[in-house]
Amino acid sequence: MMRFIEKKGKSMDILKEGRRVFDIEIEALQKTRDALDDTFIDILNLIIHCPGKVILTGMGKPGHIAKKLAATFASLGTMYYQI
């Protein structure tokens, strides 16, 4: 099993790098969790009680996220339209 790879002339420990990336993502998720406030509840209530369709837009990565959210909303019974 290969634990090290060469990248740009430097040896990289694959497991160490993988753990470093997870640590960065965990920290970002914790910051997002800690920033949640009543605005989060307000947004959810607007989506849940929307009398029409929820419109999601985005290009590139935001577009992919919009598609994933649209699929989630559809599975929960919320009408949506993804542009």
C-alpha positions in Angstrom: 0.0 0.0 0.0 1.3 3.4 -1.0 1.3 5.9 1.9 3.4 8.7 0.3 3.1 10.3 -3.1 5.4 12.7 -4.9 3.8 16.1 -5.8 5.7 19.0 -7.2 8.9 17.4 -6.2 7.8 16.9 -2.6 6.8 13.8 -0.7 3.3 13.9 0.7 1.9 11.6 3.4 -1.5 10.8 2.0 -3.1 10.0 5.4 -1.7 13.1 7.0 -2.9 15.3 4.2 -6.4 13.6 4.3 -6.7 14.3 8.0 -5.6 17.9 7.5 -8.3 18.4 4.9 -10.9 16.9 7.2 -9.8 19.2 10.1 -10.2 22.2 7.8 -13.7 21.1 6.8 -14.7 20.3 10.4 -13.6 23.7 11.6 -15.7 25.4 8.9 -18.7 23.3 9.8 -18.3 24.2 13.5 -18.1 27.9 12.6 -21.2 27.6 10.5 -23.0 25.8 13.3 -22.0 28.4 15.9 -23.2 31.2 13.6 -26.8 29.8 13.4 -29.3 32.2 14.9 -33.0 33.0 14.6 -32.4 34.0 10.9 -31.9 30.3 10.2 -35.4 29.6 11.7 -36.9 32.5 9.7 -35.5 31.2 6.4 -36.7 27.6 7.1 -40.2 29.0 7.9 -40.3 31.0 4.7 -39.3 27.9 2.7 -41.7 25.5 4.5 -44.7 27.9 4.3 -44.0 29.2 0.8 -47.4 29.3 -1.0 -45.8 28.8 -4.4 -42.6 27.4 -5.7 -39.1 27.9 -4.2 -36.8 29.1 -7.0 -33.2 28.1 -6.9 -30.5 29.5 -9.1 -26.8 29.2 -9.6 -24.0 28.6 -12.1 -21.1 26.2 -11.7 -20.7 24.9 -8.2 -23.6 27.0 -6.8 -25.8 25.5 -9.6 -24.8 21.9 -8.5 -25.8 22.8 -4.9 -29.1 24.3 -6.1 -29.8 21.0 -7.9 -29.1 19.0 -4.7 -31.3 21.4 -2.6 -34.1 21.1 -5.2 -34.0 17.3 -5.0 -34.1 17.5 -1.2 -37.0 19.9 -1.3 -38.8 17.7 -3.7 -38.4 14.7 -1.5 -39.8 16.7 1.4 -42.8 17.8 -0.6 -41.8 21.5 -1.2 -42.4 22.7 -4.7 -39.3 24.1 -6.4 -38.0 25.3 -9.7 -34.3 25.2 -10.4 -32.9 27.6 -13.0 
